[in-house]
C-alpha cells in the first residue's frame, strides 16, 4: 500500500498489518451498506470491533481512511491485471481477453463502493487513480509484442468504459453481469484491433 502525502502511516509489523486490513475491510462494508453520507470513523470502529482511538492512531480522519480504501482497491486492480497478463496464453486474443476480465473481476468485487469513492476523492486520490490506470495500460502494452496498431486506443477505451460502468451501474443498470460485460467489451475491442480502421496506414492504402 502506498503512503499518502497527508500523513497515512503504513504498518511495519504483521500484527499491525492485520489490524489495518481489518479496519479497511470494515470501512468498505460501511461504505457499501450505508453510503458516503453515513460513513464515519465511529461506524467503522464499531464494525471492526475496535475503539475510535485505535483508528485515529492510524488515520488522521475520515478522508484519509477513504483514501486508504481507494488505494487498496487500486493496488488490487494493478495486481490482478499483472497476474492475469502474466498467466495468459501468448497472442492478442487471449492476452486482451485476460486484461478485460481482470478489470471486470476487480470492479465486480467493489462496484458498490466505487461511486462513493469517486465522489469523495481529493486531488491526491485523483492522482493515485490516474497513476493506477496508466500502470495497467502500460502492463498491457508491455505484454503484447509485436504491439498491434490501435492498442493504446483500445486499452484506454476499455478502461474508461469499465470505470464508467462501475460508477453508474447503480443508477443506470445494463442488466448484464460483469462477466458478460467483459466478454462483449473484449469482443468489440478485438474487432477494432483486427480491422483496417485500427491501422491508419492500412486504411489509407485502401482509399
C-alpha positions as CSV (number, residue, x, y, z in Angstrom):
1,X,0.0,0.0,0.0
2,X,1.3,3.4,-0.9
3,X,1.9,6.2,1.6
4,X,-0.5,9.2,1.5
5,X,1.2,12.6,1.5
6,X,-1.4,13.7,4.1
7,X,0.3,11.5,6.7
8,X,-1.1,8.0,6.5
9,X,1.2,5.7,8.4
10,X,1.6,2.2,6.8
11,X,2.2,-0.5,9.4
12,X,5.5,-2.4,9.6
13,X,4.7,-5.4,11.7
14,X,2.5,-8.3,10.7
15,X,0.1,-7.8,13.6
16,X,-0.3,-4.2,12.7
17,X,-0.9,-5.0,9.0
18,X,-3.6,-7.5,10.0
19,X,-5.2,-4.8,12.2
20,X,-5.1,-2.3,9.3
21,X,-6.7,-4.8,7.0
22,X,-9.5,-5.3,9.5
23,X,-10.1,-1.6,9.5
24,X,-10.1,-1.3,5.7
25,X,-12.5,-4.2,5.3
26,X,-14.8,-2.7,7.9
27,X,-14.6,0.6,6.1
28,X,-15.5,-0.9,2.8
29,X,-18.5,-2.7,4.4
30,X,-19.8,0.5,6.0
31,X,-19.4,2.4,2.7
32,X,-21.2,-0.3,0.8
33,X,-24.1,-0.6,3.2
34,X,-24.6,2.9,4.4
35,X,-23.1,5.2,1.8
36,X,-20.8,8.1,2.0
37,X,-23.1,10.4,4.0
38,X,-23.3,7.9,6.9
39,X,-19.6,6.9,6.7
40,X,-17.9,7.8,10.0
41,X,-14.9,6.7,12.0
42,X,-17.3,5.6,14.7
43,X,-19.3,3.4,12.3
44,X,-16.1,1.8,11.0
45,X,-14.8,1.3,14.6
46,X,-18.0,-0.4,15.6
47,X,-17.9,-2.7,12.5
48,X,-14.3,-3.6,13.1
49,X,-14.7,-4.2,16.8
50,X,-12.2,-1.5,17.7
51,X,-12.2,1.7,19.6
52,X,-12.4,5.0,17.7
53,X,-9.0,6.0,19.2
54,X,-7.4,2.9,17.7
55,X,-8.4,4.0,14.2
56,X,-7.3,7.6,14.9
57,X,-3.9,6.3,15.8
58,X,-3.6,5.1,12.2
59,X,-5.6,7.7,10.3
60,X,-6.0,11.5,10.7
61,X,-9.7,11.3,9.9
62,X,-12.4,10.1,7.6
63,X,-10.9,11.4,4.3
64,X,-7.6,9.7,4.9
65,X,-9.4,6.4,5.7
66,X,-11.3,6.7,2.4
67,X,-8.1,7.4,0.6
68,X,-6.7,4.2,2.1
69,X,-9.7,2.2,0.9
70,X,-9.3,3.5,-2.6
71,X,-5.6,2.9,-2.6
72,X,-6.2,-0.7,-1.6
73,X,-8.7,-1.1,-4.4
74,X,-6.3,0.4,-7.0
75,X,-3.4,-1.7,-5.8
76,X,-5.6,-4.8,-6.1
77,X,-6.5,-3.7,-9.7
78,X,-2.9,-3.3,-10.7
79,X,-2.0,-6.7,-9.1
80,X,-5.0,-8.5,-10.7
81,X,-4.2,-7.1,-14.2
82,X,-0.5,-8.0,-14.0
83,X,-1.2,-11.5,-12.7
84,X,-3.8,-12.1,-15.5
85,X,-1.4,-10.9,-18.2
86,X,1.5,-13.0,-16.9
87,X,-0.6,-16.2,-16.9
88,X,-2.4,-15.5,-20.3
89,X,-1.5,-17.6,-23.3
90,X,0.5,-15.8,-26.0
91,X,-1.4,-13.8,-28.6
92,X,-3.6,-10.8,-29.0
93,X,-7.0,-12.5,-28.2
94,X,-6.0,-14.4,-25.0
95,X,-3.9,-11.5,-23.7
96,X,-6.5,-8.8,-24.3
97,X,-9.4,-11.0,-23.0
98,X,-7.4,-11.7,-19.8
99,X,-6.8,-7.9,-19.4
100,X,-10.5,-7.1,-19.7
101,X,-11.6,-10.0,-17.5
102,X,-9.2,-8.8,-14.8
103,X,-10.6,-5.3,-14.9
104,X,-14.1,-6.5,-14.7
105,X,-13.4,-9.0,-11.9
106,X,-11.9,-6.3,-9.7
107,X,-14.6,-3.8,-10.2
108,X,-17.3,-6.5,-9.7
109,X,-15.9,-7.0,-6.2
110,X,-16.1,-3.3,-5.4
111,X,-18.8,-1.7,-7.6
112,X,-21.0,-1.0,-4.6
113,X,-18.4,1.5,-3.2
114,X,-16.8,2.8,-6.3
115,X,-19.4,5.7,-6.9
116,X,-18.9,6.9,-3.4
117,X,-15.1,6.7,-3.6
118,X,-15.3,8.9,-6.8
119,X,-17.5,11.4,-5.0
120,X,-15.2,11.6,-2.0
121,X,-11.8,11.8,-3.8
122,X,-9.4,14.7,-3.4
123,X,-6.6,15.7,-5.7
124,X,-4.3,13.1,-4.2
125,X,-7.0,10.5,-4.8
126,X,-7.3,11.5,-8.4
127,X,-3.6,11.4,-8.9
128,X,-3.4,7.9,-7.4
129,X,-6.2,6.8,-9.7
130,X,-4.6,8.2,-12.8
131,X,-1.3,6.5,-11.8
132,X,-3.1,3.2,-11.5
133,X,-4.8,3.5,-14.9
134,X,-1.5,4.4,-16.5
135,X,0.2,1.4,-14.9
136,X,-2.4,-1.1,-16.1
137,X,-2.4,0.3,-19.6
138,X,1.4,0.1,-19.7
139,X,1.2,-3.5,-18.4
140,X,-1.0,-4.4,-21.4
141,X,1.2,-2.7,-23.9
142,X,4.3,-4.5,-22.5
143,X,2.5,-7.8,-22.6
144,X,2.0,-7.7,-26.4
145,X,4.9,-7.9,-28.8
146,X,4.6,-7.0,-31.6
147,X,2.1,-4.4,-30.5
148,X,-0.9,-4.2,-32.8
149,X,-1.9,-0.8,-34.2
150,X,-4.6,0.8,-32.2
151,X,-3.8,-0.9,-28.9
152,X,-3.4,2.3,-27.0
153,X,-6.9,3.5,-28.1
154,X,-8.5,0.1,-27.4
155,X,-6.9,-0.1,-23.9
156,X,-8.0,3.4,-22.9
157,X,-11.5,2.9,-24.3
158,X,-12.0,-0.3,-22.3
159,X,-10.5,1.1,-19.1
160,X,-12.8,4.2,-19.4
161,X,-15.8,2.1,-20.2
162,X,-15.1,-0.1,-17.2
163,X,-14.8,2.8,-14.8
164,X,-17.9,4.4,-16.2
165,X,-19.9,1.2,-15.7
166,X,-18.7,0.8,-12.1
167,X,-19.5,4.5,-11.4
168,X,-23.0,4.4,-12.9
169,X,-24.3,0.8,-12.8
170,X,-26.2,1.5,-9.5
171,X,-28.2,4.2,-11.2
172,X,-28.1,3.1,-14.9
173,X,-28.0,-0.7,-14.9
174,X,-27.5,-2.6,-18.1
175,X,-28.8,-5.9,-16.8
176,X,-25.6,-7.7,-17.5
177,X,-23.2,-9.5,-15.2
178,X,-19.6,-8.2,-15.1
179,X,-18.5,-11.5,-16.7
180,X,-20.9,-10.9,-19.7
181,X,-19.9,-7.3,-19.9
182,X,-16.2,-8.3,-20.1
183,X,-16.9,-10.8,-22.9
184,X,-18.7,-8.3,-25.0
185,X,-16.4,-5.5,-24.4
186,X,-13.4,-7.6,-25.3
187,X,-15.0,-8.8,-28.5
188,X,-15.8,-5.2,-29.6
189,X,-12.2,-4.1,-28.9
190,X,-10.8,-7.1,-30.7
191,X,-13.0,-6.5,-33.7
192,X,-11.5,-3.0,-33.8
193,X,-7.9,-4.2,-33.3
194,X,-8.1,-6.7,-36.1
195,X,-9.8,-4.3,-38.6
196,X,-8.1,-1.9,-41.1
197,X,-9.5,1.0,-39.0
198,X,-7.1,0.3,-36.2
199,X,-4.1,0.9,-38.6
200,X,-4.3,4.3,-40.3
201,X,-1.6,3.2,-42.8
202,X,-3.6,0.2,-44.0
203,X,-6.8,2.3,-44.1
204,X,-5.0,5.0,-46.2
205,X,-3.6,2.3,-48.6
206,X,-7.2,1.1,-49.3
207,X,-8.5,4.5,-50.2
